[in-house]
Amino acid sequence: MGATLLVAAIVIAALVVRSALAELREPGTGRRQWMFLSDRRAVAAGALTALALGLLGWRQAGVEGAVWAGLAGILVAFVMGQGRRPQ
């Protein structure tokens, strides 16, 4: 379990560092990258993905499967929110 949480934390940290570096290069970019958190469609798709994969992952791998499902849900929401323009 410890290794799974560590790898998931590293992936999330990499996303945060990527956003911070983009913000340093061009102000406002980091904010635009994390706008998916206010996009209902992106959050709903991420939550649905996390729920579906979480149920499957829990049955197959227990807590580790749920951790990876949560990370997959975050990544799906992140990707879905990238193509949308602010309204």
N, C-alpha and C positions, 0 to 999 in steps of 0.2 A: 504493500500500500504506500509506503514512504516514497519509493521510486516513482510511482505513478503520480503522486501529488507534486513531486519535485519537477518532473518533466512538464506537467500541465502548467505549473507556475512559471517555468522557463518560457514556454510558448506565449503565455499572457504577457510576461515581462518583455519579451521581444516585440510584441505588438505596441506596447507602451513606449519602448525606446524608439521604435520606428516612427511613431507619431511625434515624439519629442524632437527627434532629429529633423523631421520634416518641418516642424514648427520653427526651429532655429533657422533653417534655410529660408523659409518663406512664412512670415507671420500669418496666422489664420488657417494654415493647412491642417494643423493638428486638430483644431476645433472642428473643421469640416469632416475629418476622418472619423471623429467620435460622435457625429450628429446622428448616427444610426440608433443611438440610445433614445432619441426622441421621435424616431420614426416608428409608428405603430405597426406598419406592415413588416418591417424588418424584425422588430422585437417579437411579433407574433410568429413569424416563420422560424426564428431562432428557438423560441419556447416550444413550438410544436416539434421541431427536430430534436431538441433535447429530451422532450418527453417520450417521443417514440423510440429514440435510441437508448434512452435511459431504462425504459422497460425491458427492451431486448438485452441491453448490456448487464442489467442487474441479474437477469435470469442466467446469463452465460458466465459472467465474471464477478458478480457481486459489486462491491463498492467501487472497484477500479473501473468497471464498465460504466457506472453512473458518472464518475469523474470525467471520463473521456466523452461521454454523451453531453455533459455540460459544456465542455470545451468545444465540441462540435456545434452546439447550439449558438455559442458566442461567435464562432467563426462564420456560421451561416448568416447571422444577423449583421455581422460586420461587412461581409461581402454584399449582402442585399442592400445595405444602406449606402454603399459607395456610389452607386449609379444615380442616386436621387439628388435633385437640386433642392436647396432650401426654399421654402415657400414663404 
